[in-house]
Amino acid sequence: MIESALLKEKYETQKRLDERANHDLKQYFRNAHQNVEELAEKFGFDILYGDIKGGFLTPVHEDSAATIE
């Protein structure tokens, strides 16, 4: 695995967030969502989530359709 100061910090942060969520993926995402909402409020911007109709991603370009299957 490639090591760098940035990647090391990323892995350590992910580990701390995982521990804070008691290794529960749903709680991990709830915590992340709450953090994003707090940052958005602090800096005055809105968070907009994409809408995936039918529960599947739609390719942006026609030629990328083959990579989804």
Phi and psi in radians as a Rosetta constraint file:
Dihedral C 1 N 2 CA 2 C 2 CIRCULARHARMONIC -1.310 0.35
Dihedral N 2 CA 2 C 2 N 3 CIRCULARHARMONIC 2.324 0.35
Dihedral C 2 N 3 CA 3 C 3 CIRCULARHARMONIC -1.983 0.35
Dihedral N 3 CA 3 C 3 N 4 CIRCULARHARMONIC 2.402 0.35
Dihedral C 3 N 4 CA 4 C 4 CIRCULARHARMONIC -2.657 0.35
Dihedral N 4 CA 4 C 4 N 5 CIRCULARHARMONIC 2.874 0.35
Dihedral C 4 N 5 CA 5 C 5 CIRCULARHARMONIC -1.055 0.35
Dihedral N 5 CA 5 C 5 N 6 CIRCULARHARMONIC -0.684 0.35
Dihedral C 5 N 6 CA 6 C 6 CIRCULARHARMONIC -1.154 0.35
Dihedral N 6 CA 6 C 6 N 7 CIRCULARHARMONIC -0.809 0.35
Dihedral C 6 N 7 CA 7 C 7 CIRCULARHARMONIC -1.134 0.35
Dihedral N 7 CA 7 C 7 N 8 CIRCULARHARMONIC -0.669 0.35
Dihedral C 7 N 8 CA 8 C 8 CIRCULARHARMONIC -1.055 0.35
Dihedral N 8 CA 8 C 8 N 9 CIRCULARHARMONIC -0.785 0.35
Dihedral C 8 N 9 CA 9 C 9 CIRCULARHARMONIC -1.113 0.35
Dihedral N 9 CA 9 C 9 N 10 CIRCULARHARMONIC -0.695 0.35
Dihedral C 9 N 10 CA 10 C 10 CIRCULARHARMONIC -1.055 0.35
Dihedral N 10 CA 10 C 10 N 11 CIRCULARHARMONIC -0.860 0.35
Dihedral C 10 N 11 CA 11 C 11 CIRCULARHARMONIC -1.119 0.35
Dihedral N 11 CA 11 C 11 N 12 CIRCULARHARMONIC -0.703 0.35
Dihedral C 11 N 12 CA 12 C 12 CIRCULARHARMONIC -1.156 0.35
Dihedral N 12 CA 12 C 12 N 13 CIRCULARHARMONIC -0.679 0.35
Dihedral C 12 N 13 CA 13 C 13 CIRCULARHARMONIC -1.144 0.35
Dihedral N 13 CA 13 C 13 N 14 CIRCULARHARMONIC -0.772 0.35
Dihedral C 13 N 14 CA 14 C 14 CIRCULARHARMONIC -1.069 0.35
Dihedral N 14 CA 14 C 14 N 15 CIRCULARHARMONIC -0.679 0.35
Dihedral C 14 N 15 CA 15 C 15 CIRCULARHARMONIC -1.129 0.35
Dihedral N 15 CA 15 C 15 N 16 CIRCULARHARMONIC -0.771 0.35
Dihedral C 15 N 16 CA 16 C 16 CIRCULARHARMONIC -1.099 0.35
Dihedral N 16 CA 16 C 16 N 17 CIRCULARHARMONIC -0.758 0.35
Dihedral C 16 N 17 CA 17 C 17 CIRCULARHARMONIC -1.126 0.35
Dihedral N 17 CA 17 C 17 N 18 CIRCULARHARMONIC -0.674 0.35
Dihedral C 17 N 18 CA 18 C 18 CIRCULARHARMONIC -1.111 0.35
Dihedral N 18 CA 18 C 18 N 19 CIRCULARHARMONIC -0.771 0.35
Dihedral C 18 N 19 CA 19 C 19 CIRCULARHARMONIC -1.133 0.35
Dihedral N 19 CA 19 C 19 N 20 CIRCULARHARMONIC -0.701 0.35
Dihedral C 19 N 20 CA 20 C 20 CIRCULARHARMONIC -1.078 0.35
Dihedral N 20 CA 20 C 20 N 21 CIRCULARHARMONIC -0.563 0.35
Dihedral C 20 N 21 CA 21 C 21 CIRCULARHARMONIC -1.561 0.35
Dihedral N 21 CA 21 C 21 N 22 CIRCULARHARMONIC 0.121 0.35
Dihedral C 21 N 22 CA 22 C 22 CIRCULARHARMONIC 0.951 0.35
Dihedral N 22 CA 22 C 22 N 23 CIRCULARHARMONIC 0.687 0.35
Dihedral C 22 N 23 CA 23 C 23 CIRCULARHARMONIC 1.062 0.35
Dihedral N 23 CA 23 C 23 N 24 CIRCULARHARMONIC 0.463 0.35
Dihedral C 23 N 24 CA 24 C 24 CIRCULARHARMONIC -1.830 0.35
Dihedral N 24 CA 24 C 24 N 25 CIRCULARHARMONIC 1.994 0.35
Dihedral C 24 N 25 CA 25 C 25 CIRCULARHARMONIC -1.073 0.35
Dihedral N 25 CA 25 C 25 N 26 CIRCULARHARMONIC -0.721 0.35
Dihedral C 25 N 26 CA 26 C 26 CIRCULARHARMONIC -1.093 0.35
Dihedral N 26 CA 26 C 26 N 27 CIRCULARHARMONIC -0.722 0.35
Dihedral C 26 N 27 CA 27 C 27 CIRCULARHARMONIC -1.177 0.35
Dihedral N 27 CA 27 C 27 N 28 CIRCULARHARMONIC -0.622 0.35
Dihedral C 27 N 28 CA 28 C 28 CIRCULARHARMONIC -0.988 0.35
Dihedral N 28 CA 28 C 28 N 29 CIRCULARHARMONIC -0.821 0.35
Dihedral C 28 N 29 CA 29 C 29 CIRCULARHARMONIC -1.255 0.35
Dihedral N 29 CA 29 C 29 N 30 CIRCULARHARMONIC -0.601 0.35
Dihedral C 29 N 30 CA 30 C 30 CIRCULARHARMONIC -1.068 0.35
Dihedral N 30 CA 30 C 30 N 31 CIRCULARHARMONIC -0.792 0.35
Dihedral C 30 N 31 CA 31 C 31 CIRCULARHARMONIC -1.086 0.35
Dihedral N 31 CA 31 C 31 N 32 CIRCULARHARMONIC -0.773 0.35
Dihedral C 31 N 32 CA 32 C 32 CIRCULARHARMONIC -1.080 0.35
Dihedral N 32 CA 32 C 32 N 33 CIRCULARHARMONIC -0.752 0.35
Dihedral C 32 N 33 CA 33 C 33 CIRCULARHARMONIC -1.083 0.35
Dihedral N 33 CA 33 C 33 N 34 CIRCULARHARMONIC -0.758 0.35
Dihedral C 33 N 34 CA 34 C 34 CIRCULARHARMONIC -1.087 0.35
Dihedral N 34 CA 34 C 34 N 35 CIRCULARHARMONIC -0.729 0.35
Dihedral C 34 N 35 CA 35 C 35 CIRCULARHARMONIC -1.073 0.35
Dihedral N 35 CA 35 C 35 N 36 CIRCULARHARMONIC -0.737 0.35
Dihedral C 35 N 36 CA 36 C 36 CIRCULARHARMONIC -1.140 0.35
Dihedral N 36 CA 36 C 36 N 37 CIRCULARHARMONIC -0.740 0.35
Dihedral C 36 N 37 CA 37 C 37 CIRCULARHARMONIC -1.073 0.35
Dihedral N 37 CA 37 C 37 N 38 CIRCULARHARMONIC -0.728 0.35
Dihedral C 37 N 38 CA 38 C 38 CIRCULARHARMONIC -1.117 0.35
Dihedral N 38 CA 38 C 38 N 39 CIRCULARHARMONIC -0.731 0.35
Dihedral C 38 N 39 CA 39 C 39 CIRCULARHARMONIC -1.141 0.35
Dihedral N 39 CA 39 C 39 N 40 CIRCULARHARMONIC -0.710 0.35
Dihedral C 39 N 40 CA 40 C 40 CIRCULARHARMONIC -1.084 0.35
Dihedral N 40 CA 40 C 40 N 41 CIRCULARHARMONIC -0.744 0.35
Dihedral C 40 N 41 CA 41 C 41 CIRCULARHARMONIC -1.156 0.35
Dihedral N 41 CA 41 C 41 N 42 CIRCULARHARMONIC -0.746 0.35
Dihedral C 41 N 42 CA 42 C 42 CIRCULARHARMONIC -1.071 0.35
Dihedral N 42 CA 42 C 42 N 43 CIRCULARHARMONIC -0.724 0.35
Dihedral C 42 N 43 CA 43 C 43 CIRCULARHARMONIC -1.741 0.35
Dihedral N 43 CA 43 C 43 N 44 CIRCULARHARMONIC 0.017 0.35
Dihedral C 43 N 44 CA 44 C 44 CIRCULARHARMONIC 1.276 0.35
Dihedral N 44 CA 44 C 44 N 45 CIRCULARHARMONIC 0.734 0.35
Dihedral C 44 N 45 CA 45 C 45 CIRCULARHARMONIC -2.284 0.35
Dihedral N 45 CA 45 C 45 N 46 CIRCULARHARMONIC 2.823 0.35
Dihedral C 45 N 46 CA 46 C 46 CIRCULARHARMONIC -1.741 0.35
Dihedral N 46 CA 46 C 46 N 47 CIRCULARHARMONIC 2.525 0.35
Dihedral C 46 N 47 CA 47 C 47 CIRCULARHARMONIC -1.753 0.35
Dihedral N 47 CA 47 C 47 N 48 CIRCULARHARMONIC 2.168 0.35
Dihedral C 47 N 48 CA 48 C 48 CIRCULARHARMONIC -2.057 0.35
Dihedral N 48 CA 48 C 48 N 49 CIRCULARHARMONIC 2.204 0.35
Dihedral C 48 N 49 CA 49 C 49 CIRCULARHARMONIC -1.729 0.35
Dihedral N 49 CA 49 C 49 N 50 CIRCULARHARMONIC 2.561 0.35
Dihedral C 49 N 50 CA 50 C 50 CIRCULARHARMONIC -1.235 0.35
Dihedral N 50 CA 50 C 50 N 51 CIRCULARHARMONIC 2.717 0.35
Dihedral C 50 N 51 CA 51 C 51 CIRCULARHARMONIC -1.917 0.35
Dihedral N 51 CA 51 C 51 N 52 CIRCULARHARMONIC 2.041 0.35
Dihedral C 51 N 52 CA 52 C 52 CIRCULARHARMONIC -1.770 0.35
Dihedral N 52 CA 52 C 52 N 53 CIRCULARHARMONIC 1.705 0.35
Dihedral C 52 N 53 CA 53 C 53 CIRCULARHARMONIC -1.206 0.35
Dihedral N 53 CA 53 C 53 N 54 CIRCULARHARMONIC 2.299 0.35
Dihedral C 53 N 54 CA 54 C 54 CIRCULARHARMONIC 1.357 0.35
Dihedral N 54 CA 54 C 54 N 55 CIRCULARHARMONIC 0.003 0.35
Dihedral C 54 N 55 CA 55 C 55 CIRCULARHARMONIC 1.434 0.35
Dihedral N 55 CA 55 C 55 N 56 CIRCULARHARMONIC 0.154 0.35
Dihedral C 55 N 56 CA 56 C 56 CIRCULARHARMONIC -2.188 0.35
Dihedral N 56 CA 56 C 56 N 57 CIRCULARHARMONIC 2.584 0.35
Dihedral C 56 N 57 CA 57 C 57 CIRCULARHARMONIC -1.299 0.35
Dihedral N 57 CA 57 C 57 N 58 CIRCULARHARMONIC 2.459 0.35
Dihedral C 57 N 58 CA 58 C 58 CIRCULARHARMONIC -1.822 0.35
Dihedral N 58 CA 58 C 58 N 59 CIRCULARHARMONIC 2.290 0.35
Dihedral C 58 N 59 CA 59 C 59 CIRCULARHARMONIC -1.090 0.35
Dihedral N 59 CA 59 C 59 N 60 CIRCULARHARMONIC 2.524 0.35
Dihedral C 59 N 60 CA 60 C 60 CIRCULARHARMONIC -1.304 0.35
Dihedral N 60 CA 60 C 60 N 61 CIRCULARHARMONIC -0.686 0.35
Dihedral C 60 N 61 CA 61 C 61 CIRCULARHARMONIC -2.055 0.35
Dihedral N 61 CA 61 C 61 N 62 CIRCULARHARMONIC 2.522 0.35
Dihedral C 61 N 62 CA 62 C 62 CIRCULARHARMONIC -1.019 0.35
Dihedral N 62 CA 62 C 62 N 63 CIRCULARHARMONIC -0.659 0.35
Dihedral C 62 N 63 CA 63 C 63 CIRCULARHARMONIC -1.255 0.35
Dihedral N 63 CA 63 C 63 N 64 CIRCULARHARMONIC -0.175 0.35
Dihedral C 63 N 64 CA 64 C 64 CIRCULARHARMONIC -1.610 0.35
Dihedral N 64 CA 64 C 64 N 65 CIRCULARHARMONIC -0.035 0.35
Dihedral C 64 N 65 CA 65 C 65 CIRCULARHARMONIC -1.052 0.35
Dihedral N 65 CA 65 C 65 N 66 CIRCULARHARMONIC -0.606 0.35
Dihedral C 65 N 66 CA 66 C 66 CIRCULARHARMONIC -1.156 0.35
Dihedral N 66 CA 66 C 66 N 67 CIRCULARHARMONIC -0.463 0.35
Dihedral C 66 N 67 CA 67 C 67 CIRCULARHARMONIC -1.351 0.35
Dihedral N 67 CA 67 C 67 N 68 CIRCULARHARMONIC -0.270 0.35
Dihedral C 67 N 68 CA 68 C 68 CIRCULARHARMONIC -1.440 0.35
Dihedral N 68 CA 68 C 68 N 69 CIRCULARHARMONIC -0.540 0.35
